[in-house]
Each structure stands twice: as structure tokens, then as C-alpha cells.
Amino acid sequence: MPARWVSALTRLALWLAVAVVLGGVFGAMSWWLSGALALYLAYTLNRLYHLDQVLQGRKGYGLAGTTGLWAELFGRVDSFQVKAKRRKKKYNQLLREIRESTGALHDAGIILNPDREIVWFNKAAVRLLGLDRSKDVGQRIDNLVRHPDFIAYLEAGGEPVTIPSPVDGEGRLAVQVIPYGSGQSLTIIQDVTRQTLLERSRRDFVANASHELRSPLTVISGYLDAMAEEPELQPQWGKPIGEMNRQTERMMALVEELIELSRLESSEGDAERELVKVPELLRILCQEYDASPDSPAVKLELESDAALLGNEAAVQSIFRNLLSNAVRFTASTGEVVISWRSDSDGAECTVSDTGIGIPEEAIPRVTERFFRVDPGRGRPAGGTGLGLAIVKHALQRHGGSLSISSTLGEGSSFTCRFPADRVVHRGG
């Protein structure tokens, strides 16, 4: 037992012993004992009252007139209070520094409680969202920012969204909600108006330049065809003209794919919901490559007769680009398998090949515009580097996703997954 408790119990025992002695001398032992216990209880209650006042921060109470156990208890409380004041001072200083630093941020920061009510926001939130500290603290964020994409993001999460600015109709804001603590969240809002305008300008330039290039390339191609068919053409010009014709065709293909990619990037909303008969479409695509003697064997595996609701040209572009890539990077002795299957969760098309494969570190980048794993490893009729970018954007418009697996030197597998609301089961 701690010494302070031994001392307290010893004092109580001495107090009772004095009462017993006085009771023996003057009689009425029980009254003396009761009185001694009552006095001890009164003293204890007095010390507890003082302790309660000290814990409530009242001044004028404390160590004065206390000894032993009570003196140690009051000393501990006083020490805890001193430490608490120091921690509070440090916390307040840290809080001031955080508020000053977040106030200087160019991006808006908003703290939300579990009910999505605004607890705090910085100066940038006033500038970007038009918030008013006197009346918007305590308001639900979805009552102040009502864009449907933002509401859907709050409800379901997922990737950060870009919404129009509620303050400037031409502005664009990127919103990200970061959960933390017990149901709280930090909303970061960034002004991406300039980036959006630059991206729009880039798309417009690519689209306009591609359209402008189409006409002269068509003219050049026509003249080259005419020259190649000229009976009086000297033999030494046959090879150069043939090479120019091939390069012109390649540039024409690049222009067409740039136009298609620009169209997909500038399209807003989901794709149309036309009935696309996928099995019939895949049969036609496979037959195109079966007719080429330089192509690897192309095998079609239809495990479902389901159709899709989408844009037929875009769906065809998805399958054609995947099949073209697989054929291009697979030797003529290899094999390409394209399969179509469906279930209650949706449908998927997988294009697998036994080609050269893709290094693991390059897989996340293969859907970037003009990205090539190794430009020198393809077949002579190399692609434009836009095919998989077109596949990615076309799938996004259909609510789908692309997954890629590959082993270097053994082959690759590209799987397009379409959601259930885009699939029409025709078997039953």
C-alpha cells in the first residue's frame, strides 16, 4: 500500500483511539466514536469540496491547510492543470498557425461534420464559392452547392468531380472530399478554369488542324495514285511513289483518329442507346483479318448473344482498335482470340493475343495519346499511338472500363467491361 494511504489510515486510527480514550474517561463511548467519525467525515467533505472547486478552475482553493494525502492530491491536480494550460496554449498557437496557413492557400478548404454541415472554411472558399461566414457556418454544403455532379459525388464517392463555379459562370472548380476522423471530411476545391480553357483550346486546335489537313492529304493521295498508274512512269520512280503513298495513307489514318478522339473528348453526357448487335459485329471484324495472309490466326469465341445499347460507330471503334493492336503486335504464326460473354452484372469483350507483350511498368500509360512502349518493336505498318486512347474515351461514354494484363514476351489481354444497363439479353 502506498505510504500516503498508510499515513491517512494511521491518522484515522489515532483519531478513533483518542475518541476511545475520551469515551473511557468520560463515558458514553459510542457518542465519542460517532462524534470523531462525524468530524472526520466533515473534514473529508470539506477537502472534497475544495478539490471540486479547484477542478472547476475556481481560485482561492487549494493546498492551504492540507497535509498528507490531501496535499499530494491537490499537488497532482495543480500539476495537471499547469500541464493542461501549457497544452492548451500550444494547441491554440497551432490552431492559429493552421488557420493562417490555410487562409493563405489558393485552394478552398471546407471542414464538414458527419451531417455535411460546414464547420469551418478558409478565405479561398469565400472567393470561389461565395460563402458567408456569418450565415453559412452550420449550413449543409449540398444546400449551398447544388450541382447534380457534386451531389452524386457526395452520395457515392468515387473520382473527384469538376463543376461550374457558382460565382463565375465561366469558371470551373475541381472538388475532392477527403474523409477523416469519425465521420468528418475535408473538402478541397481548386479553381481549374485556366486548365479547362487550355484543354479546350488544345482539343479545338487538334480538331481544326486535323480537319484542315484532311483536304490537302486527300489531294496528295489522289495525285500519287494517278502517278503510280501512269504507264509512262519511269521504273526508278515506282518505289519512291509507293513509299510516299504509304506514308500519306498513314497520315490520313492519323488525321482520322485525331478527329475521332477530339470528337469523343468534346462529347458531353453518355453515349446514345442504339441497339448494337455485338456478335454480328465481331464476326465481320474477324473476317477482315482472316482474309490477310500476313495476319495471325484470329479466333472468335461467342459465349453470349447479348447486344449493347450504345453508339454503334463508337462500339465498333472500340473492338476494331483492340483487334488491330493485337494483330499488329502478334507474329503471323501466333493467335488472337476475341471473346464475348455476359452475366447479370453486365458484359465483357476480351481480346487476347500471343504477341510481344507489354512491360508491367508501361501498362498504366498505354491509354495515353501517342504513347508507345517501344516504337521500333511493332510491325512495319505501325499504328498512330491513339487507338487505346480512343478505346478508353469511347468506353467512358458507355459507362464501361478497360482492364489490361500482359506478360512480356508471352502476350496481352484487353478486357472491356460494359455495365448491366447497357446490355440486352436476346436469348430468352
Residue, then its C-alpha position, 0 to 999 in steps of 0.5 A: m500500500p502506498a505510504r500516503w494511504v498508510s499515513a491517512l489510515t494511521r491518522l484515522a486510527l489515532w483519531l478513533a483511539v483518542a475518541v476511545v480514550l475520551g469515551g473511557v474517561f468520560g463515558a458514553m463511548s459510542w457518542w465519542l466514536s460517532g462524534a470523531l467519525a462525524l468530524y472526520l467525515a466533515y473534514t473529508l467533505n470539506r477537502l472534497y469540496h475544495l478539490d471540486q472547486v479547484l477542478q472547476g478552475r475556481k481560485g482561492y482553493g487549494l493546498a492551504g491547510t492540507t497535509g498528507l494525502w490531501a496535499e499530494l492530491f491537490g499537488r497532482v491536480d495543480s500539476f495537471q492543470v499547469k500541464a493542461k494550460r501549457r497544452k492548451k496554449k500550444y494547441n491554440q498557437l497551432l490552431r492559429e498557425i493552421r488557420e493562417s496557413t490555410g487562409a493563405l492557400h489558393d485552394a478552398g478548404i471546407i471542414l464538414n461534420p458527419d451531417r455535411e454541415i460546414v464547420w469551418f472554411n478558409k478565405a479561398a472558399v469565400r472567393l470561389l464559392g461565395l460563402d458567408r461566414s456569418k450565415d453559412v457556418g452550420q449550413r449543409i454544403d449540398n444546400l449551398v452547392r447544388h450541382p447534380d455532379f457534386i451531389a452524386y459525388l457526395e452520395a457515392g464517392g468515387e473520382p473527384v468531380t469538376i463543376p461550374s463555379p457558382v460565382d463565375g459562370e465561366g469558371r470551373l472548380a475541381v472538388q475532392v472530399i477527403p474523409y477523416g476522423s469519425g465521420q468528418s471530411l475535408t473538402i478541397i476545391q481548386d479553381v481549374t478554369r485556366q486548365t479547362l480553357l487550355e484543354r479546350s483550346r488544345r482539343d479545338f486546335v487538334a480538331n481544326a488542324s486535323h480537319e484542315l489537313r484532311s483536304p490537302l492529304t486527300v489531294i496528295s493521295g489522289y495525285l500519287d495514285a494517278m502517278a503510280e498508274e501512269p504507264e509512262l512512269q519511269p521504273q526508278w520512280g515506282k518505289p519512291i511513289g509507293e513509299m510516299n503513298r504509304q506514308t500519306e495513307r498513314m497520315m490520313a489514318l492519323v488525321e482520322e483518329l485525331i478527329e475521332l478522339s477530339r470528337l469523343e473528348s468534346s462529347e458531353g453526357d453518355a453515349e446514345r442507346e442504339l441497339v448494337k448487335v455485338p456478335e454480328l459485329l465481331r464476326i465481320l471484324c474477324q473476317e477482315y483479318d482472316a482474309s490477310p495472309d500476313s495476319p495471325a490466326v484470329k479466333l472468335e469465341l461467342e459465349s453470349d448473344a447479348a447486344l449493347l445499347g450504345n453508339e454503334a460507330a463508337v462500339q465498333s471503334i472500340f473492338r476494331n482498335l483492340l483487334s488491330n493492336a493485337v494483330r499488329f503486335t502478334a507474329s503471323t504464326g501466333e493467335v488472337v482470340i476475341s471473346w464475348r460473354s455476359d452475366s447479370d452484372g453486365a458484359e465483357c469483350t476480351v481480346s487476347d493475343t500471343g504477341i510481344g507483350i507489354p512491360e508491367e511498368a508501361i501498362p498504366r500509360v498505354t491509354e495515353r495519346f501517342f504513347r508507345v512502349d517501344p516504337g521500333r518493336g511493332r510491325p512495319a505498318g505501325g499504328t498512330g499511338l491513339g487507338l487505346a486512347i480512343v478505346k478508353h474515351a469511347l468506353q467512358r461514354h458507355g459507362g464501361s472500363l478497360s482492364i489490361s494484363s500482359t506478360l512480356g514476351e508471352g502476350s496481352s489481354f484487353t478486357c472491356r467491361f460494359p455495365a448491366d444497363r447497357v446490355v440486352h439479353r436476346g436469348g430468352 
